[in-house]
């Protein structure tokens, strides 16, 4: 029982298409693996801190009533009410975050994380303790140390699914 030439030609084309797709999929995964791309954990924006007055309704005092009446009179007189001015403390600020790595025998220690766009930042050695400070916006970030050319995790810190250490930076509330 012999098959026609068209059957064998169609089978060869289908096999060739399947092989091309499989090769493309393998190439995509291998190039991602060897290029060193990593997953970045972006900081989650924090909600604006609620004022204490909003949290618990306060009783209106005589001074508050007088201030409201003054504003209403200004509006009636045709004056524009002053728009509330946002102060500098309303903006989310970067927090100075200290990183330390203890290894007296290390010759060089670098810090890299999503907060530095994975660019290495040199650390300075003082009596066996490597230190550096980085200003980071509030959020959770993956990072690691490079000690004498080898990637090392920060002991005692949680581990990210990407295999890096995680640091959580909290916003500092103004007094």
C-alpha positions in Angstrom: 0.0 0.0 0.0 1.7 3.1 -1.2 0.7 6.6 -0.3 0.5 9.4 -2.9 3.3 11.9 -3.3 1.0 14.7 -2.1 0.4 12.9 1.2 4.1 12.6 1.9 4.7 16.2 0.8 2.0 17.4 3.3 3.4 15.3 6.1 6.9 16.7 5.5 5.6 20.3 5.5 3.7 19.7 8.7 6.7 18.1 10.4 8.9 21.0 9.2 6.5 23.6 10.6 6.3 21.8 14.0 10.1 21.6 14.2 10.5 25.3 13.3 8.0 26.3 16.0 9.7 24.1 18.6 13.1 25.5 17.7 11.8 29.1 18.0 10.3 28.4 21.4 13.5 26.8 22.7 15.5 29.7 21.3 13.3 32.2 23.1 13.6 30.5 26.5 17.3 29.9 26.2 18.0 33.5 25.1 16.0 34.8 28.1 17.9 32.5 30.4 21.4 33.4 29.2 20.8 37.1 28.8 20.4 37.5 32.6 17.0 39.2 32.5 15.3 39.2 35.8 11.9 39.9 37.1 11.6 43.3 38.8 9.3 43.8 41.7 7.9 47.3 41.4 7.0 49.2 44.5 3.3 49.4 45.3 2.2 53.0 45.8 1.2 53.6 49.3 -2.2 55.2 50.0 -2.1 58.8 51.3 -1.9 58.9 55.0 -5.2 59.8 56.5 -5.4 62.8 58.9 -6.5 62.1 62.4 -9.5 64.4 61.9 -10.8 62.3 59.1 -10.4 59.1 61.0 -12.5 60.2 63.9 -15.2 62.9 63.4 -14.4 65.8 65.8 -16.8 68.2 67.3 -16.9 71.6 65.6 -15.5 74.3 67.8 -16.5 78.0 67.9 -13.2 78.9 66.1 -14.0 76.4 63.3 -17.5 78.0 62.9 -15.9 81.5 62.7 -13.4 80.3 60.1 -16.2 78.8 57.9 -18.2 82.0 58.2 -15.2 84.1 57.2 -14.6 81.9 54.1 -18.3 82.1 53.1 -18.2 85.9 53.4 -15.1 86.1 51.2 -16.8 84.0 48.5 -19.9 86.2 48.7 -17.7 89.3 48.4 -16.2 88.0 45.2 -12.8 87.1 46.6 -11.3 83.9 45.5 -10.7 81.4 48.3 -7.1 80.4 48.6 -6.5 76.9 47.2 -5.1 74.5 49.7 -1.3 74.3 49.2 0.3 70.9 49.2 3.3 70.9 51.4 6.5 69.1 50.7 5.7 66.5 53.3 2.7 65.3 51.2 5.1 63.9 48.6 6.5 60.4 49.0 10.2 60.7 49.7 13.0 58.2 49.3 14.2 56.7 52.5 17.9 56.3 53.3 18.4 52.6 53.6 21.6 51.1 55.0 23.0 47.8 53.6 25.6 45.8 55.5 27.5 42.6 54.6 29.8 40.9 57.1 32.9 39.2 55.5 36.3 40.2 56.7 38.1 38.1 54.0 36.2 39.6 51.0 38.2 41.8 48.6 35.3 43.5 47.0 31.5 43.6 47.7 28.9 45.1 45.4 25.2 45.7 45.9 22.7 45.3 43.0 19.0 45.4 43.1 15.9 46.6 41.3 16.2 49.9 43.1 19.6 50.4 41.2 18.3 49.0 37.9 20.6 46.0 38.7 23.7 48.2 38.3 26.4 47.3 40.9 27.0 49.8 43.7 30.4 49.6 45.5 30.3 49.1 49.2 33.0 50.3 51.6 34.8 48.2 54.2 35.2 49.2 57.8 36.7 46.7 60.2 35.4 43.6 58.4 31.9 45.1 57.7 30.9 46.2 54.2 28.5 49.1 54.2 26.6 51.4 51.8 23.5 53.7 51.9 20.9 53.9 49.2 17.9 56.2 48.9 14.9 54.0 48.1 11.2 54.8 47.6 8.8 52.9 49.9 8.1 49.4 48.6 9.5 45.9 48.3 12.6 45.2 46.2 14.8 42.2 45.3 18.6 42.6 45.7 21.8 40.6 46.2 25.4 41.1 47.0 28.3 40.3 44.6 31.2 39.1 46.8 34.5 38.6 44.9 32.5 38.0 41.7 30.0 35.6 43.2 26.3 36.3 43.9 25.5 36.1 47.6 22.2 36.5 49.4 21.6 38.6 52.5 21.3 36.2 55.5 18.2 36.7 57.6 16.2 38.4 54.8 13.3 36.8 53.0 14.0 35.3 49.7 12.2 36.3 46.4 11.0 33.7 43.9 13.8 35.0 41.6 16.4 33.8 44.1 17.3 37.2 45.4 16.9 38.7 48.9 13.9 41.0 49.5 13.9 44.3 51.4 10.8 46.2 52.4 11.1 49.9 52.8 8.4 51.6 54.8 7.4 55.2 54.6 8.4 57.3 57.5 5.4 59.3 58.9 6.0 62.9 59.9 5.6 63.8 63.6 
